[in-house]
Amino acid sequence: MRASWSGSISWGLVNIPVKIYSATKSKQVSFRMLCKEHVVPVHYKMVCEHGEELSKDNVVMGLEFEKKSYFILDTEEIKKLKPKRTDTLEIYEFVDLEQIDPVYYEKHYYMIPQKKRDKAFFLLRELLEEMKKAAIGKVVIKNKEYLCAIQPYKKGLLLSILHYYDEIRDVNELENLDEVPEISEKEKELGRLLIQKYYNEKFDLSKYKDTFIEELKELVKKKMAGEEVKIEEAKPKEEEISLMEALKASIEK
C-alpha cells in the first residue's frame, strides 16, 4: 500500500517521522455516459455562455466578487498562493477528545512511525490514550493545507482531516426542530423495548454489505448471458398508523 503522505510531527522540540495511509477505500460504481446509437463514450466540450466553443488557451481563472462580475487571476499568481508542500505536521494544541464533534470529521488516515520502536511515536500514542486527548495541527497534502486531529487508534494513531469552522452548517437554521411534541411514558417504555429487541452487544461491521453493487453485478451477468431480467415493482405505501400502534406492532413482529 502506498503512503498518502510521509513527513514528521513537530511536537514542541520533539520530531516524530511518520507515514499516513488512507483508512478507507471507495467502492463506488462508475457509469460512463455513452452515445445510444454508437455505444461510445460521450465527451464534453468547453462552451461559453455566448455559445462559442473554447480551447484551453482561451480559458482563464476568475473569482466572482459580484453577480456576473469577475476578477481575473493569472495561473502563476494562483500557484504562488497555494500552500507549498511541506514535510512537517505542526501540532498547535491538545484538546479533550470529547470536544471534537462528529460533524467536524471529513476523512481518516492511519498513522504509523517511519521506523521500528520509535519511542517518541509510542510515547505520544500512549499519552493521548491515557489522557483521552487529541492533538490539533495542520498538514499540507498535495499542495492543500488541512486542519487535522491526531488521536490514539488501536496499535497506532489516527489522523483525521477536520472541516474548518465556516464549512459547518448551523443545525439551528433547519426547520421542524424547535417544537418538541409531548412524549408519554408509555411511548417511551415501548420505544425502549423496541431498542432492546434490536440491541446487539457487539457491533460487527462486516455483516453489512453494499447490496446495490452485488445486485448490479448479478444483473450485468444475467444480461450478458442473454437471460430475461424482471425488475420487481416497488411495494405500495402502507397505510399510516399511530406511533403507539407502530411501536406495539414492531415489538410483537
Number of C-alpha atoms within 10 A of each C-alpha: 5 8 13 13 19 20 18 20 21 17 17 9 6 10 16 22 19 21 20 21 18 17 13 10 6 5 8 9 9 6 6 9 11 12 11 9 6 7 9 11 11 11 8 6 9 12 11 10 6 6 8 8 11 12 9 7 6 8 10 10 11 13 10 10 9 8 6 6 10 12 10 11 12 10 11 8 9 10 11 9 8 11 14 14 13 16 17 18 24 18 18 12 11 14 15 12 18 10 9 13 8 9 10 17 15 12 14 19 20 20 26 21 21 16 12 8 9 14 12 15 23 18 11 19 22 16 14 22 17 10 11 14 20 25 21 20 22 18 24 17 16 12 13 11 15 17 15 25 25 25 21 24 14 8 11 16 23 23 25 22 20 22 16 13 8 7 9 10 10 8 8 9 8 9 8 8 9 8 7 7 6 6 8 9 9 10 15 13 11 17 18 12 16 17 11 11 11 9 10 9 6 6 8 8 7 6 6 7 9 9 9 11 13 10 11 12 11 12 17 13 12 13 11 9 9 9 11 9 10 7 7 6 6 6 6 6 6 6 5 8 9 7 11 15 11 12 20 15 11 14 15 7 6
